[in-house]
Amino acid sequence: MSMKFDLRSFINPVFLETGTFHGGGVRKALDAGFEEILTLEVYSPLVEENTTRYKKEIETGKVKIIHGDSGFVLKSVIKEINSNITFWLDAHIQSQNGGGEGSERCPIVAELEQILATRVGKKDIILIDDMRLIENRNVGWSVNLNEMYRLIWEINPSYILKRIDGHIPYDVLCCVPSDYIL
């Protein structure tokens, strides 16, 4: 997880991240000024690490760390949220520096299906990290790109898609409502 862009450009009341890792996304969301920050992580040691790191923010209700596989639990987390969400979809296996496997090596399609089931018609922003890996058939993530894009357009047919720099240039796919100014 490495955001080389200003997350304040994508502000909404709620920031929801899949794949907490070492908590960099939570830190960026706090610095950007999101009202509420939710992060899902499948790997217990990283949940514990970040629960310690963000103890104060958790106690104040600003941050909530959810232990679970985003490929399954995302829908239950977002179904009751009425305000707009900025999604940072970054769940995947880790080959180094810790991290565990969930139901899939990269659950992006399952995550988008859950967003589609609960968020149609909302003015959410979806940021998908690691596009270089999602698009690379040699990585072994087995992401159906046609299905991924079909789901994005079903969530919001007016989305404008743009690639911005993440860990490397053009590694983040931004899906923003048509009335949003990038």
Number of C-alpha atoms within 10 A of each C-alpha: 17 15 17 13 14 12 18 13 10 22 19 19 14 21 28 26 25 27 26 28 27 18 20 14 24 24 12 17 24 18 12 16 16 23 15 17 25 20 27 25 25 25 20 13 15 20 22 12 14 21 18 11 13 17 14 12 14 16 10 9 12 15 24 20 20 19 17 19 21 31 22 14 15 24 20 12 15 16 13 10 12 11 11 16 24 24 23 22 25 24 30 25 20 13 9 7 7 12 21 17 15 19 14 18 17 23 24 25 20 19 23 24 21 23 21 18 12 17 22 13 12 14 21 25 22 24 21 21 26 20 16 15 15 21 14 12 12 9 11 11 18 15 19 14 13 8 13 16 14 14 20 20 16 15 23 21 14 16 21 16 17 13 16 18 15 19 16 14 11 16 20 27 19 22 23 22 18 14 10 12 9 10
